[in-house]
Amino acid sequence: MVPEIPEGNLQSNIERFTGFADVYDSYRPEAPEMVVEILTRYLERRPAFVIDLGCGTGLSTLIWNGHAERILGVEPNGDMRSKAISKLQHLREGAQDHISFVSGYSNQLEVESASVDIITCSQSFHWMEPVSTLQEAQRVLREGGVFAAYDCDWPPTLSWPLEQQYMKLYHKCDEILEREVAKESQALKRNKDEHLLHLQKSGVFRYTREVVFHHREQCDAERYVGLMLSQGGLQSVLKLGKTELNEDLAAFRRSAEQYFNSETKQILLSYRMRLGIK
C-alpha cells in the first residue's frame, strides 16, 4: 500500500525529481560551508540536532557532518533519497551513527516537539506548502532554534551571452510543460521571492531577515552544461519524450565548449537565505 501523502503536498512535486538523481548529484553544487557558519552563529551554540528538509541527494545535508551531534535528511523522492543513503558509505567510520536519511514531508515530521536546533531547506522550500511547513517548524524547533530557506541563483555568474542562452532554455522548458502537461498534473513551484514574507507572516519567529552571500567554484564546459541538465524543468520535458529541445541543447553545449575552450574557469554562485529565529 502506498503511504498517504499529507495534505499540502503534491505527488507531481515529488515525481518531478525521479530519474535523474545521478545527474543532479554530479553537477549541482554542494551547499557551501558558509551555511554552517551563518546558522551556527545565529543559533549561538553548536547544534545538537539539524534537520535538512527536501534534502535531495544530501548535497545540503552532509555539510553538517562534524558540526552537529545528529543530522537528519528528509526527502520524499525515493531516487534522490537512495542516492543520499549510498553516499553515507563513503564517509569516515562512525558518520553513519549520527547521520540518517528518511522518507518524509516538511509538514509532518516524525520527531519530538522542541527537539531540533536548526531546520534547513536548500533549494527546496518553494516545493513545500509554506503555512503548514512553518507550523511544523514551530512545533519541532527549540526556543532560539533557526529555520533557514536558502537558494542559489541560476545561472552562476560567468558570461552574459552564455547566461542569456541558459535562461532562454530554462524558460522554454517551463513553456513546454505549461502547454503539454495538464494543469492538475503540473508541479507547483512557488515564488522564492515570497519566502521571507511567509516567515514573517507565520508568527513563529521573533526575528527574520534575508542574508545574501557568494561562493566560488571551478567549472568546465561539461559541468556548466550539466547544471542545465540538472534542472527539473528540463528533465520533465525529456521524460515526456519531447525532442524540440534537442537543437537548443546542442547549441548551448557548443556555446559552452567554445567559451571554456577546454579550460576550467571560476564561477560565482550567489545565495539568498531567508531565516527566522524562534
C-alpha positions in Angstrom: 0.0 0.0 0.0 1.3 3.4 -1.0 1.5 5.7 2.1 -0.9 8.6 2.0 0.7 11.9 1.2 -0.1 14.5 3.9 -2.3 17.4 2.9 -0.5 20.3 1.3 1.9 18.0 -0.6 1.7 17.2 -4.3 2.7 13.9 -6.0 3.7 15.9 -9.0 6.2 17.9 -7.0 7.7 14.6 -5.7 7.8 12.8 -9.0 9.5 15.8 -10.7 12.8 14.6 -9.3 12.5 11.0 -10.3 15.0 9.5 -12.7 18.0 11.9 -12.6 19.5 11.6 -9.1 22.9 10.8 -10.6 22.9 13.8 -12.9 21.6 16.1 -10.1 24.3 14.9 -7.7 27.1 15.1 -10.2 26.6 18.7 -11.3 24.7 20.6 -8.6 26.9 22.5 -6.1 27.3 21.1 -2.6 25.9 23.7 -0.1 28.8 26.0 0.9 30.4 25.9 4.4 29.2 29.4 4.8 25.7 27.9 5.5 27.0 26.1 8.6 29.0 29.2 9.7 26.0 31.6 9.4 23.4 29.3 11.1 25.6 28.2 13.9 26.4 31.8 14.7 22.7 32.7 14.8 22.0 29.7 17.0 24.7 30.8 19.3 25.8 27.3 20.2 26.9 24.1 18.5 23.7 22.4 17.2 22.7 19.1 18.7 20.1 18.3 16.0 19.9 19.6 12.5 17.1 18.6 10.0 17.5 19.2 6.3 14.1 19.3 4.6 13.8 18.3 0.9 17.4 17.2 1.2 17.6 15.5 -2.2 20.8 13.6 -2.7 22.3 15.0 0.5 24.3 17.9 -1.0 23.0 20.2 1.7 22.9 17.6 4.5 26.4 16.2 4.6 28.0 19.6 5.1 26.8 19.3 8.7 29.0 16.3 9.3 31.3 17.1 12.2 29.3 20.3 13.0 26.2 18.8 14.7 25.6 15.8 17.0 22.6 14.4 15.0 21.8 15.2 11.3 18.6 14.1 9.6 17.8 14.5 5.9 14.1 14.3 5.0 13.3 13.6 1.4 10.0 12.2 -0.1 11.5 11.2 -3.5 12.9 7.7 -3.4 15.5 8.1 -6.1 17.0 11.2 -4.5 17.0 9.7 -1.0 18.6 6.4 -2.2 21.5 8.4 -3.7 21.9 10.2 -0.4 21.9 7.0 1.6 24.5 5.5 -0.7 26.9 8.4 -0.1 27.0 7.6 3.6 29.1 4.6 2.9 31.9 6.8 1.7 32.1 8.9 4.9 34.6 8.2 7.6 33.8 5.5 10.1 31.2 6.5 12.7 29.4 9.1 10.5 26.5 6.7 9.9 25.9 6.7 13.6 24.7 10.3 13.6 23.5 11.0 10.0 20.4 9.4 8.5 18.0 10.0 5.6 14.3 9.2 5.8 11.2 9.5 3.7 9.0 12.3 5.0 7.3 15.6 4.4 8.1 19.1 5.7 4.7 19.5 7.4 4.6 16.1 9.1 7.9 15.3 10.8 8.4 12.2 12.9 10.5 13.9 15.6 9.7 15.1 19.1 8.4 18.6 19.8 11.1 21.2 20.8 13.9 18.8 19.9 15.5 20.5 16.8 18.1 23.3 16.8 18.3 24.1 13.1 16.0 23.4 10.1 17.3 24.0 6.6 15.6 24.0 3.2 18.2 24.1 0.5 16.7 24.9 -2.9 13.5 23.2 -1.7 11.2 25.5 0.2 9.4 26.6 -3.0 8.2 23.0 -3.4 6.6 23.0 0.1 3.3 24.3 1.4 4.7 27.2 3.4 2.0 27.7 6.1 1.8 24.1 7.3 5.6 23.7 7.0 6.3 26.6 9.2 3.7 25.4 11.7 5.5 22.1 11.9 8.8 24.0 12.3 7.3 25.9 15.3 6.4 22.5 16.8 9.8 20.8 16.5 12.2 23.8 16.9 13.7 24.5 20.3 13.4 28.0 21.7 16.1 30.0 19.9 16.1 27.5 17.1 16.8 28.6 13.5 14.8 28.0 10.3 16.6 28.8 7.1 15.4 28.5 3.4 18.3 29.2 1.0 18.6 29.1 -2.7 21.2 29.5 -5.4 20.6 32.0 -8.2 20.6 30.4 -11.7 22.7 30.5 -13.7 26.0 31.1 -12.0 27.8 34.4 -12.8 30.2 33.8 -15.7 29.4 35.2 -19.1 26.3 37.2 -20.1 25.8 35.6 -23.5 26.1 32.1 -22.0 23.9 33.1 -19.1 21.3 34.5 -21.5 21.3 31.3 -23.5 20.9 29.3 -20.3 17.9 31.2 -19.2 16.2 31.1 -22.6 16.5 27.3 -22.5 15.3 27.3 -18.8 12.2 29.3 -19.7 11.4 27.3 -22.8 11.2 24.2 -20.6 8.6 25.9 -18.5 6.6 26.9 -21.6 6.6 23.4 -22.9 5.4 21.9 -19.6 2.7 24.6 -19.4 1.5 23.6 -22.8 1.9 19.8 -22.7 1.0 18.8 -19.1 -2.5 19.0 -17.7 -2.9 21.7 -15.1 -3.7 19.2 -12.3 -0.6 17.2 -13.1 1.9 20.1 -13.2 4.4 20.6 -10.4 3.7 23.6 -8.2 6.8 25.8 -7.9 6.1 28.7 -5.5 7.7 32.2 -5.7 11.1 32.2 -3.9 10.8 36.0 -3.5 8.0 35.4 -1.1 10.0 33.1 1.3 10.8 35.9 3.8 7.2 37.2 3.8 6.0 33.7 4.7 8.4 33.6 7.6 7.3 37.0 8.8 3.5 36.2 8.4 3.8 32.9 10.2 4.1 34.4 13.7 6.6 31.7 14.5 9.7 33.8 14.6 10.8 36.7 16.8 13.4 37.7 14.3 13.6 37.3 10.5 16.0 38.5 7.8 17.5 37.8 4.4 21.2 37.1 4.1 23.0 37.2 0.7 26.4 35.5 0.3 28.5 34.2 -2.5 30.7 31.1 -3.2 33.3 30.5 -5.9 33.8 27.1 -7.6 35.8 25.8 -10.5 33.8 24.8 -13.6 34.4 23.4 -17.0 32.1 23.1 -20.1 30.8 19.7 -19.0 29.9 21.0 -15.5 28.2 24.1 -16.9 26.1 22.1 -19.3 25.4 19.6 -16.5 24.0 22.4 -14.4 21.4 22.9 -17.1 20.7 19.2 -17.4 20.2 19.0 -13.6 17.2 21.4 -13.8 13.9 19.7 -13.0 12.1 21.5 -15.8 14.4 20.2 -18.5 14.3 16.7 -17.1 10.5 16.9 -17.0 10.4 17.8 -20.7 12.8 15.0 -21.6 10.7 12.5 -19.6 7.7 13.5 -21.8 9.7 12.2 -24.8 9.7 15.7 -26.4 12.5 16.3 -28.9 12.0 20.1 -29.5 14.8 20.9 -27.0 17.4 18.9 -28.9 18.7 21.7 -31.1 18.6 24.2 -28.2 20.6 21.8 -26.0 23.1 21.1 -28.8 23.6 24.9 -29.4 24.0 25.5 -25.7 26.6 22.8 -25.4 28.5 24.2 -28.4 28.5 27.7 -26.8 29.8 26.4 -23.5 32.5 24.4 -25.1 33.6 27.4 -27.2 33.6 29.7 -24.1 35.5 27.3 -21.9 37.9 26.2 -24.7 38.8 23.0 -22.8 39.8 25.1 -19.8 38.5 25.3 -16.2 37.1 28.7 -15.1 35.9 30.1 -11.9 32.1 30.7 -11.5 30.4 32.7 -8.8 27.4 31.1 -7.1 25.1 33.6 -5.4 22.9 32.5 -2.5 19.8 34.1 -0.9 19.0 32.8 2.6 15.8 33.7 4.4 16.0 32.8 8.1 13.9 33.1 11.2 14.8 32.7 14.9 12.1 31.1 17.0 
